[in-house]
Every structure is written in C-alpha cells, then in structure tokens.
Amino acid sequence: MKKILVLAIIAIATVSNSFALDLNEYKVFYKLNDEKTFNSLVRYLDVTDEQEEKLKYVFSLTENKMKNALDKENEIAAEKAMWFNLGNAKIILSEEQYKKYLTTINLSVYVNNQEFYAEK
C-alpha cells in the first residue's frame, strides 16, 4: 500500500513539473501592460471601455507582481502572478473573450519558446 502511495506521489510530481512554466515563459504576462501590446489586445478582444479600464488595472498589478518575481527568480511568485492575471481576466471578460485571451497567451508563450530555442 505504501509503495502505491509513493508511486502516485511521484507520478503527480512528474506531471505537475511538466506543466510548470520556465521563468522566461512568464515574461509574456509582464509584457501585457506595454501600451502597444495592450492596445492590440483590447482591439482583438473587442472589449468595452469598462472592461478595458479593469484590464489595464489588472495588467498593471500583474506587471508589478511579475517584475518582483522575475527579479528574485522566484518561480512560485511568478506562478501566483500568472494565476492572479488569469483569474481576474476570467472575471472581467466574457467567455468568448476569455477563450481568445487564453489562446493569445498560449500562442505568445509558444512563439517565445521557439525564438528561445532558435537562439541556442
């Protein structure tokens, strides 16, 4: 019974590590508050003025949290900043807008990874 429990814990740890982001991948969230990036995202998501104002506030807080996490190379803090951003975006955006937002984030992480690997 103990062997099964230990194997289950190892399996869960292995799976959770495979989903963890590299610290470089969190920089996508740091860049969301950039004016050009933000304006493009707002147009793409077709948000209302109220949603835009709320997103700007959330992205500003996310940028601060992410900057602190990346400066300290604290992956746990970076992950918390990511979940803060995603959780608040989900509340602010409609279901369709949120799906588009997640797609944008995932594509950005993927493209950044490809560029990172191409540099090596």
MARRO-973997 format. One record per residue (C-alpha): residue in three letters; x, y, z; residue number from 0. Coordinates in steps of 0.1 Angstrom, whole numbers, plus 2048, in hexadecimal, padded with zeros to 3 digits. Example, Ala and Ser with C-alpha at 12.3 -4.5 7.8 and 13.67 -1.06 7.14 Angstrom:
<drenlos>
res=ala&xx=87B&yy=7D3&zz=84E&n=0;
res=ser&xx=889&yy=7F5&zz=847&n=1;
</drenlos>
This chain:
<drenlos>
res=met&xx=800&yy=800&zz=800&n=0;
res=lys&xx=81C&yy=818&zz=809&n=1;
res=lys&xx=82D&yy=810&zz=7E7&n=2;
res=ile&xx=80E&yy=81A&zz=7D4&n=3;
res=leu&xx=80B&yy=83A&zz=7E7&n=4;
res=val&xx=82F&yy=843&zz=7E1&n=5;
res=leu&xx=82C&yy=83B&zz=7BC&n=6;
res=ala&xx=80C&yy=850&zz=7BA&n=7;
res=ile&xx=81E&yy=86E&zz=7CA&n=8;
res=ile&xx=83C&yy=86A&zz=7B2&n=9;
res=ala&xx=824&yy=868&zz=794&n=10;
res=ile&xx=811&yy=888&zz=79F&n=11;
res=ala&xx=832&yy=89A&zz=7A5&n=12;
res=thr&xx=83F&yy=890&zz=783&n=13;
res=val&xx=81F&yy=89B&zz=772&n=14;
res=ser&xx=81D&yy=8BC&zz=784&n=15;
res=asn&xx=841&yy=8C4&zz=77C&n=16;
res=ser&xx=83B&yy=8BE&zz=757&n=17;
res=phe&xx=81F&yy=8D9&zz=758&n=18;
res=ala&xx=834&yy=8F2&zz=76B&n=19;
res=leu&xx=841&yy=910&zz=756&n=20;
res=asp&xx=865&yy=91A&zz=753&n=21;
res=leu&xx=86B&yy=93D&zz=762&n=22;
res=asn&xx=870&yy=94B&zz=73E&n=23;
res=glu&xx=84D&yy=940&zz=735&n=24;
res=tyr&xx=83E&yy=955&zz=751&n=25;
res=lys&xx=84C&yy=975&zz=73F&n=26;
res=val&xx=82D&yy=973&zz=728&n=27;
res=phe&xx=818&yy=97F&zz=746&n=28;
res=tyr&xx=832&yy=99A&zz=74E&n=29;
res=lys&xx=82E&yy=9A9&zz=72B&n=30;
res=leu&xx=808&yy=9AB&zz=72B&n=31;
res=asn&xx=809&yy=9CE&zz=73B&n=32;
res=asp&xx=81F&yy=9DB&zz=71E&n=33;
res=glu&xx=809&yy=9F6&zz=70D&n=34;
res=lys&xx=80C&yy=9E8&zz=6E9&n=35;
res=thr&xx=806&yy=9C4&zz=6F5&n=36;
res=phe&xx=7E9&yy=9CF&zz=70B&n=37;
res=asn&xx=7D8&yy=9E3&zz=6EF&n=38;
res=ser&xx=7DB&yy=9C7&zz=6D6&n=39;
res=leu&xx=7CD&yy=9AE&zz=6EF&n=40;
res=val&xx=7B0&yy=9C5&zz=6F8&n=41;
res=arg&xx=7A7&yy=9C9&zz=6D3&n=42;
res=tyr&xx=7AB&yy=9A3&zz=6CD&n=43;
res=leu&xx=794&yy=99A&zz=6EA&n=44;
res=asp&xx=77C&yy=9B6&zz=6E1&n=45;
res=val&xx=777&yy=9C1&zz=706&n=46;
res=thr&xx=761&yy=9DC&zz=713&n=47;
res=asp&xx=76F&yy=9FC&zz=723&n=48;
res=glu&xx=768&yy=9EE&zz=746&n=49;
res=gln&xx=779&yy=9CD&zz=73E&n=50;
res=glu&xx=797&yy=9E0&zz=730&n=51;
res=glu&xx=79A&yy=9F4&zz=74F&n=52;
res=lys&xx=799&yy=9D5&zz=765&n=53;
res=leu&xx=7B1&yy=9C2&zz=750&n=54;
res=lys&xx=7CA&yy=9DF&zz=751&n=55;
res=tyr&xx=7C8&yy=9DF&zz=777&n=56;
res=val&xx=7CD&yy=9B9&zz=779&n=57;
res=phe&xx=7E9&yy=9B9&zz=75F&n=58;
res=ser&xx=7FA&yy=9D5&zz=773&n=59;
res=leu&xx=7F9&yy=9C1&zz=793&n=60;
res=thr&xx=804&yy=9A2&zz=780&n=61;
res=glu&xx=822&yy=9B4&zz=772&n=62;
res=asn&xx=82C&yy=9BF&zz=795&n=63;
res=lys&xx=828&yy=99C&zz=7A3&n=64;
res=met&xx=83A&yy=98C&zz=786&n=65;
res=lys&xx=856&yy=9A5&zz=787&n=66;
res=asn&xx=85C&yy=99D&zz=7AC&n=67;
res=ala&xx=85A&yy=978&zz=7A5&n=68;
res=leu&xx=872&yy=978&zz=788&n=69;
res=asp&xx=88B&yy=98F&zz=799&n=70;
res=lys&xx=88D&yy=977&zz=7B6&n=71;
res=glu&xx=88B&yy=959&zz=79E&n=72;
res=asn&xx=86E&yy=94C&zz=7B3&n=73;
res=glu&xx=85A&yy=934&zz=79E&n=74;
res=ile&xx=83F&yy=92F&zz=7B8&n=75;
res=ala&xx=839&yy=955&zz=7B9&n=76;
res=ala&xx=839&yy=956&zz=793&n=77;
res=glu&xx=81F&yy=93A&zz=792&n=78;
res=lys&xx=809&yy=94C&zz=7AC&n=79;
res=ala&xx=80B&yy=96C&zz=797&n=80;
res=met&xx=801&yy=958&zz=778&n=81;
res=trp&xx=7E3&yy=949&zz=78A&n=82;
res=phe&xx=7DA&yy=96C&zz=797&n=83;
res=asn&xx=7D9&yy=978&zz=774&n=84;
res=leu&xx=7C6&yy=95B&zz=765&n=85;
res=gly&xx=7AC&yy=95B&zz=782&n=86;
res=asn&xx=7A5&yy=980&zz=77F&n=87;
res=ala&xx=7A4&yy=97F&zz=759&n=88;
res=lys&xx=78A&yy=963&zz=75B&n=89;
res=ile&xx=774&yy=978&zz=772&n=90;
res=ile&xx=777&yy=997&zz=75C&n=91;
res=leu&xx=774&yy=987&zz=739&n=92;
res=ser&xx=757&yy=975&zz=72A&n=93;
res=glu&xx=75B&yy=94F&zz=724&n=94;
res=glu&xx=763&yy=955&zz=6FF&n=95;
res=gln&xx=77B&yy=971&zz=706&n=96;
res=tyr&xx=78D&yy=95D&zz=721&n=97;
res=lys&xx=792&yy=93F&zz=709&n=98;
res=lys&xx=7A2&yy=958&zz=6F0&n=99;
res=tyr&xx=7B7&yy=966&zz=70C&n=100;
res=leu&xx=7C4&yy=943&zz=716&n=101;
res=thr&xx=7CB&yy=93B&zz=6F2&n=102;
res=thr&xx=7DF&yy=95B&zz=6EF&n=103;
res=ile&xx=7F3&yy=953&zz=70E&n=104;
res=asn&xx=7FA&yy=92F&zz=704&n=105;
res=leu&xx=805&yy=939&zz=6E1&n=106;
res=ser&xx=81B&yy=954&zz=6F0&n=107;
res=val&xx=82C&yy=93B&zz=707&n=108;
res=tyr&xx=830&yy=923&zz=6EA&n=109;
res=val&xx=83F&yy=93D&zz=6D3&n=110;
res=asn&xx=857&yy=949&zz=6EE&n=111;
res=asn&xx=862&yy=925&zz=6F4&n=112;
res=gln&xx=869&yy=920&zz=6D0&n=113;
res=glu&xx=87E&yy=940&zz=6CF&n=114;
res=phe&xx=890&yy=936&zz=6EF&n=115;
res=tyr&xx=899&yy=914&zz=6E0&n=116;
res=ala&xx=8A3&yy=923&zz=6BF&n=117;
res=glu&xx=8BC&yy=939&zz=6D2&n=118;
res=lys&xx=8CD&yy=91A&zz=6E1&n=119;
</drenlos>
